[in-house]
Amino acid sequence: MDSLPQLRFSRFLHRWKAPGGEAPVSLTDMSGKRQSFYRCRDETIFVKVPTSLFPVYDVPAYWMDDICKEDTVLDIGANMGAFCIRAARISRSVVAVEPVTVDLLQENTRLNCVEVKVIAAALGDGRPSRIQWGTRSVYSKTCPLQELITLAGGCDFLKCDCEGAEWFIDPADLTGIRRIEMELHQPPIGPLPNPRLLEYLGQHFAFILDRIPTHSPLGQLGILHAWRR
């Protein structure tokens, strides 16, 4: 649990108003360490890191206005926490899965005073894998979707951005999930699309595929917004 000085420092960051509503700021934390932060227009705070780490501070491509308070939200590929932190302001149960930037993710959840369970792992076929994001590279365990759902205690709302690993999903593991927000990839980022997964989504979900990418279109099919029929 965070100490009282840490909580007060976090609350100070949220009260601090950046010119224009969005800007970096450099402050000294309660331990005396000089640190840079990034404050978004919605007052979400992040530790500011080099661009070589491809930090994601905002997620406008994902639709999350229908997250319910009772939902268990599973954020696969949480990165810095841009999605899960905002989801935790709505839902009482949010679980984030991240293999590379786990330390930054945990720090950002503390800064924003939200409760998010963090699983240090990646979506995959269960075999350990070398995973790189920006200038960081880790050897991480991977888990099938069903294992991650079990660790999370269920899943009502699934957000998935895992650079092609979505094609490892067994369609049967989506049973019981009512909403999906998922970035879909193609070579060279990931493997070829899994036709079984696409067929299942077409049969059991109404969906919109947003083909306008937030970042580079290379290797990206688009963002899937799906609702169980």
Secondary structure as UniProt FT lines:
FT   HELIX           4..15
FT   HELIX           19..21
FT   STRAND          23..28
FT   TURN            30..31
FT   STRAND          34..39
FT   TURN            41..42
FT   STRAND          45..47
FT   HELIX           51..53
FT   TURN            60..61
FT   TURN            65..66
FT   TURN            69..70
FT   STRAND          72..76
FT   TURN            79..80
FT   HELIX           82..87
FT   TURN            88..90
FT   STRAND          93..97
FT   HELIX           102..111
FT   TURN            112..113
FT   STRAND          117..119
FT   STRAND          122..123
FT   STRAND          129..133
FT   TURN            134..135
FT   STRAND          136..140
FT   STRAND          142..143
FT   HELIX           145..152
FT   STRAND          157..160
FT   TURN            163..164
FT   HELIX           165..168
FT   HELIX           171..174
FT   TURN            175..176
FT   STRAND          179..185
FT   TURN            187..189
FT   HELIX           195..204
FT   STRAND          205..210
FT   TURN            218..219
FT   STRAND          220..228
//
